[in-house]
Structure formats: C-alpha cells, structure tokens
Amino acid sequence: MHTLPRVISIIMGGGRGSRLYPLTKDRCKPAVPLAGNYRLVDIPISNCLNSGFNQIFVLTQFNTASLHKHIQQTYKFDGFGRGFVDILAAEQTGDKESWYQGTADAVRQNLHHYNLKDEDLVLILSGDQLYRLDFADLVRQHIESAADVTIAAKAMPSDQVSALGVMRVNPDLCVSEFVEKPTDPEVIKSLVLGGNARARLADQSERPYCLASMGIYLFSGRVMREALADPAQTDFGKEVIPGLLKTKRMMGYVFDGYWEDIGTVGSFWECNLTLTDPVPPFDFFDGANPVYTHARYLPTAKLNGCKAHRVLMADGAIVDDSEITRCVIGVRSVVRGGSRLENVVMMGADAFERPHDLAKNHALGRPDIGVGPNCVIRNAIIDKNARIGAGCRLSPIGLPEKWESESLFVRDGVIVVKKGAVVPPGTVVGE
C-alpha cells in the first residue's frame, strides 16, 4: 500500500434522510442502526479501513449527536498510523452562513480541512449503501488508466435504471456519455453494456445490462480543486460529473458484487431481512473483511424456550418463550413470552432497564422497553427504546401509505414503531 498516493476518503452524510423518516427523525442517515449490531456509517468506514485507507472525513448536517457518539466510541487509532475518522458538521463562519447545498458543495465548504495536495486522491462515498469493495483496486485502475475521475458503476438490468445515473463506456472503460435518470426506452437501449465491460459480469446470459453510477467517485486532487472552483456546481451526480465529461479523462470501474442503496424505509427493512437468508447476499461473517463497530462488551443473547427460524440476533438480546420468524433482533432487545414476530427489524435499546426502572414503569403504568407478552407483530421496524405493551397486534396490512399516529408510522408497506415510542397494552393496528 505504500506505493499508492495519499487517499482522502469523504463520506457524505449531510442530507435530511427524508426518505428514511421516521428512522431519521432524531438521527442522521449514517447513524441509523443496521443488522442488529452496526450503524450504516460502519459500512463505508470498514470498506476504507479494509482497503488500507485510514484518513476519513464524515460530512454531516442534521441530527449529528448519535453519530458523533458512535464514531468517538468506535474509531480510535494509535499515534503511529496517522489514521482518523473526523466528523465535519455544517458550520457558519465569517465567510459563509449557508448550509450544504448539495454533495459537491459540502466537500467544497470543507476543503480547508483536508490539507489537499495535487498528487492526492479524493474518494467520495455515500453513507447509506450496503456493499463490500476493495477501494485499493479502484485506486490502482485509476492510476494505471491515467484517469482524472473514476466512477464506480454497478451493472444493473436495463429495466431497473430509470432512477439512476447511467453511463456509456468505450472498450477501454473511458466514459463517453452520462445520462441522469433516463426514461426514454430508446435512450436506455443505446446505453446497454457490451464488449469488454459486459465480459466482466458473472451473468453471461442475453439479459441486457447498463452501467449505473454507485455514487462513488475517485478524483485526482488537482481535478477536485478545479471541479469545485465554480460555486454554482453544488451536486456531483447532477452537475459536476456531467460538466467534467468533455474536459477530463473519466473512467468507469465495473463492480459486479452485491450493492444496495438503502435510502428508503422499504429498502432498509428488506435489506436487513435478507441478512437472515441461509446464504445472505452480504456476508457479515467474512473474517477477512470485517465490518467494524462499537465494542459494547455485552453478554451473549439469551433465548428461553423460544422458537426461532431465520433470525439474526445481537448481543444482549433476551427472548422468552416466543416465536420469531425472519427477524433481526438488535442489541439489548427484549421480547417477552407468548409473542410472535414475523418479518421484524428490532433495533433494541441503548441500555438495560434495572429493577428500579421496572418498578418505576409499573408504578406509572408504562410498558417496559421492548415487546410485551402475547404480542403479534408483522412486517415492522421497531426503533430503539420503544415500549410495546402486552397483547398488542401491529401490522401495516390494510393501512394507507403514510398513515401515522403518535407512536406508529406506515411507509413502503412497513409499520414503524418510532424511537422511544410507547404503545399502550392491547393496541390493535392493521389486519
């Protein structure tokens, strides 16, 4: 790795995350819990560290407190490796008073923090995707092809690219055209992958594929400065990349592995549940490329007479005499006896309730944190520290999109129990 130039990794986490509401009501997107033990931000940070790149900036703007806490507790480097994970929140200075206006503007407003030199490379990453990629391989291709900009691209079936940025590449993978969210069938047909790039795919059937941008960009330091010189250019995908196409050498990097944009409630829910498959599309058990997160020093999960099928269960979880099917049970989750959970992502709790906490709950007539006894919950996300009383029946079936109560919300066919919500005993919602 010493032969590669300095790589500065920048993770974009500044958006409101409105498509992930209410999961982002009190936290930013990168801080949303994932797969029982992790946070979304752990994915790009782990990819960077496993690739040998340990100078990482996370750009944030909204609800940053829980993300600050997670990163400070998790990513601590010794003084010899010169590594760090720094959070750069939007700030007002004597020169500017505006929030980030887009991804490129966020990077521009923080240029003075990077100590960027012309010979450095800048890796731009998203904070809400699930994938595993060796960025060192991306950097090597960038250098060998003498690229100014390299775009990581996922081969997607041509009938699934209308909401993505799609590129056409020459046989040497040089990008010749970039179309944002194409809808014209003839335009999409003209962008179908062929030749050398098509031969790189595992699927060698006749199914047509296009190269869709993953929102992962590698810039040479000098080119990054030039690209950000115009303050009117506020977004990489919409403005900066198309604007550089005619003047800079832009290359595509073909990625043929698992990649999922988990920017919506529905995709987040389904992405978590696929991790319970016998052979999941993303493997958290890959010891050669671990996903790092906060070490909590919790006891192992405890199951008392429960029936579980396809369940991912985090440390500190306690499940009593219940039936759980295709569920992700997060840290310190508690499910009490006689309950049935199906297709549920349960994020757990920030702390265990102690005996005096339970006594106080009972005195106030408030349910304990977790799922009470004799509940039936289907197709749901239970956010952190939620309290669901005994005998509740919760399901999104029969409820309209964006139906909402004080404690519950429906989006993308999933019922969400909000963070810290209290669902009274006996509540029945949905069919």
N, C-alpha and C positions, 0 to 999 in steps of 0.2 A: 504493500500500500504506500510505501514511502516514495514510489516513483510517480504517484499521481499528484496533481496540484492540490492546493487547499480547496476544500469544498465546503461552502457555507449552505446549510440546509435551513429553509424557511417554511414553516408550516402555517397555512392560512386557517385561522380560527376566529376571524373577526365578525362574521355575519351574524344576524339575529337568529338564524336557525328556525325561521317561521314554519317551515315545512315539518319540523320535528316538534312543534308545540303540541302538547304541554310539557314534553320532556325538557324543553329549553326555556321554560318559564322562569326558572331560578338558576339556570346554569348555561354556559355557552356550549356549543356543539361538541368541541373536543373533550369536554368533561362528562359527557353522557356515559353512564356505565354500560359495559359490553361483556357478554359471555360470562356473567357471574362474578368474575374477579377483576376485570380490567376496565379501562376507560378508552374511549375512541382514540384519544391522542396517543395512547400506548402503541398503536399500530404503526403510524409513520415514524415515531421516535425509534421503535425497535428495528424497523427496516433500516434506518440510518445507522444505528449502532452496529447491527449485524453486517452492514456493508463497510464498516470501518470509519464512518463519518460521525464525529462527536462534537461538532460545533453547530448547535441547533438553536434557532430562534422560533418561538411560537408567537404569532401576531394575533392579539385578541382585542375585543372592543366591548362586548356586552357580558354581564354576569360572570366575571372572571374569578370570583373568590374561591370557589371549589377547585377550579383548575390550578390556581396558584398553590393551594394547599397540597394537591395531589403531586404536582411536579416538585415542589420543595421537599416533600417526604420521600419521593421515589428516586430522583435522578441526582445523585451525589457522586462527583468524580474526585479522584485523588489529584494532588497538585502537580503530578508529573506528566499526565496525558493531555493537559491543556483543553480538556473537554468541558462542555457545559450545555445545559438546556435553559435558555433565558426566555422569559415572557416579556414581550413588548406590547403593552396595552396602549390604545389610542390615548394621546395626551395633547393638551394645549400648551403651546409655547409662545414666546414673544413673536415668532414669525407666522404662526398659524393657530387657528382656533377651531378648525373643522374636524369632524370625524372622518374615518376612512371612507372614501367614495367608491372603492372597489378593490379588487385584489392587487392590481398594479399600484394604485395609489397608496395602499397600506405598505407595500415594500418601499415605495418612494419616500414616504414620510419617515421611514426608519433607516435610510441609507447611512446616516451619520453614525449609527450604532455598529455597523458591520465591519468597519475598517477594510472596505473592499478595495482590492488591487486589480489591475487589468488582467493579470495572469490567473486570478482566482476563478473558480466556477461557482455558480449560484444555482442551487436545486430548490425549485418551488414545488411544494406539496400541499395536498388537501388534508384537512383534519377529520374528514368524515367518510373514509373509504376503508374497506377491508381487503387486503391483498398481501402478498409476500413477494418482494422484488429485490434483487441484488443491484443496488444503485452503482456499485463499482463497475459492473458490466456496462451499465448505461454510460458511465463516465468514459470508459475505455473506447466504446464506439464513438462517442462524441469527439474524443481526441484523434482517433485513427481516421475519422472521416473529415477532419478539419472543419467541424461544424461551428457555426456561431450560436445556433439554438438547436436543441434536440427535444422532440416531443415524444413522450411515452404514449403509445397508442395500443388499444385493445381491439383485436379483431372481433367484430360483432356481426351477427346476421343482418343482412341489409334491411330486413323489415323491422329492425329494432333501433335504428339510428336517427330517427326523425327528431329526437330531443337532444342530440349530441352534436359536437363539432366533429366533422368528418373531413379526412384529408386524402388527397391522391398523392401517391409516391411513384417516383421513377424506379427502374430496376436497381439503382444504387441506394434506394431508400431516401433520396432527396425529395422533399415535399414540393410539389408543383402547384397544388391547389388546396385551399382550406375553405370549407363551407360550413357555416354555423347553422345547425338545426334544419337540414334540408327536408322539404316536404314533397317536392316535385318528383314523382316516380322516375322520370327520365334522368333527372339530375342524380338521384341515388344510384340508378343503374350505371351511369357513367363513372361513378366513384367505386364500383365494385373492384375488390382487390384481385390482382393477378400476378403472374410472373414470379420473381424471386421472393417477394413478400408473401404471396399465397403459399409458396412451398414451405414456408417456415411454420405453418399451422399444423397442429396434430390432426385436425379434421381434414382429410383429403377427399371428401365427398364432393359432389357437384353443388352443394349449397353455397349461395353467394354471400360473401363477407365484405364488409367495409372496415376501414381503419378509423376508429373513433378515439378522439383525444381523451386521455385519462385525467387531464388537468394537472399533469406532472411535467414540468418544464426544466430543462438544464440550460443555463445561459453562461456564456463566457463573460467574465467580469466587465470587460470594456463594452461589450454589446449591451449588457444590462444597464450600464450607465446611460448609453445612448438611447436605449428604448424608453427610459424613464425621464428623459430630458423634457418631454412635452407633457405638462400637467393636465392637458386635456385627455390624454390616454390614461383612463382610470382602471381598465379591466384587461387582464391578459388574454382571455379567450375571445372576447368580442372586439378588441381594438389593437392591442399590442402585437399579438401573433399575426393577424391578417396584415397589419401595417408593415411588419418586417419581412413578409414573404417575398417581396420583389427586390429587396435590397440586401438581404443576408442569406447565408447558406444555412438552410433549415433542413434538418434530417428527422426522419421518423424512426422510433425504436419500437419494434414489434414485440408486444408482450402477449403471450398465449396462455397464461395461467389464470387462476381464479381472481376475479376483481369484482367488487360490488360497491356501488355508490349507495351509502345508507343514509341519505339525506331526508328521507320521509319516515313517518311513523310506520307505515306498512312495510317498507323495505327493511327498517330496523328490526321489526318484530320477526319477519320471515327469515332474515339473515341470522338472527340469534337461534331460531328454532332449527335451522338446517345444521347447526353445530351438534345437534343431538343425533344426526344420522349415523348409522353404523360406520360409514366411511364419509366423513364430512368434507365438503369442498374446500374448507380452510382448516388446517390442522394445527391446533394449539399445542399438540403433543410433540411437535417437531423439536427435539432436543438440540439439533444443530443450529436452528434459527429461532431461539426462544422469543416470546413476547414478554417484555419486562413490565412490571407494575409494582405498586407499593407493597412491601412485605409487611403483613399485618400481624403475624405471629398468632394466628387463631388456631383453636383446636380443630381437628378433623370433623367433617359433617357427621351428625348422629341421626340414624333412622331407627325408629321404634315401631316395628310391626307394620311398616308401610309397604305398599305395592307400587313399584316404580318401573316404567317402561320408557326407554329413550329419554333419560334425564341427565342433564349436566348440573352438578351440584357443587357449590363453592364451599370453602372452609367456613366453619362456624354455623352452618345451617342445621336446624333441628326440625325433623318431620316426624310427627306422631300419627301412627295408625291411619294413614290416608292413602288415597290412590292418585298417583301422579303420572300423567302420560304426555310425552313430548313437551317437556318443560325445561327452562333454565332457571335454577334456584340460586339466587345470589348470596353474597356474604351476609352472615348473621340472619338469614331468613328463618322465620318460624311459621310452620304450618301445623295447626292443631288437629286433634283426632276427628275422624269421621268426614273429612273434607275430600273433595275431588277436584283436581286441577287438570285441565286439558288445553294444550297449546297456550301456555302461560309463560311469560318472561317476568320473573320476580327479581327485583333489584336488591332486596334485602334492607339492611339497616346500618346506620352509622355507629351504633353501639348496642350492646345487650342491655335490656332492662333488668335492673336489680330488684330484689324482693321489695324494697321500699317503694320502687317505681310502680310495681304491680299493685301494691296495696293502695297507692295513690290513685291509680287508674280505676280500681274497683270502687273507691270512695267517691270518685267523680262520675261514675257510670260510663267511663270511657273505655273502649276496647284496648287490649294490649297491642303493641306493634306486631304486625304480621297478619296471618289469616286465622280467624277464629274457628272454633269447632263447627263441623257439619255445614260447611260452605260448599257451593258448587260454582266454579269459575272457569269460563271457557273463552278462548280467543282474546287474551288480555295481556296488558302490560301493567304490572303493579310497581309503581315507582317507590323510591326509598322512603322508609319510615312511615309507610301507610298503615292505617289501623282498620282492619275489616272485622266487623263484629260477627257473632255467632249466627249461623243459619242464613247467611247472605247467598243470593243467587245472582251472579253477574254474567252477562253475555251481550255482545253487540247485535245479535240477531234480532231483526225487527225494528231496530232503531235507525233513524235517519243519520246521514253523514253530518258531522259536527254537532250532533246532539250533545248537550252539556248540562251538568248540574254542578253544585258546589264542589263535589268530590270526584266526579267522573266525567269523561270526555270520550267521544267516539270519532275516530278518524281512520280512513282506509280500511274500514271493516274490522277495526280493533277497538276494544274498550280499554281506556287508560284510567287507572286509579292514580290520581295525581300525587305528587310528592307530599308527604306529610298529611295526606287526606284522612278523614275519619268517616268511615261508612258504618252507619248505625246497624245494630243487630237486626236481622230479619229483612234487610233491604233486598228487594227483587227488582232487577233491571234487565230488560231484554227477555227473549224467549228461552 
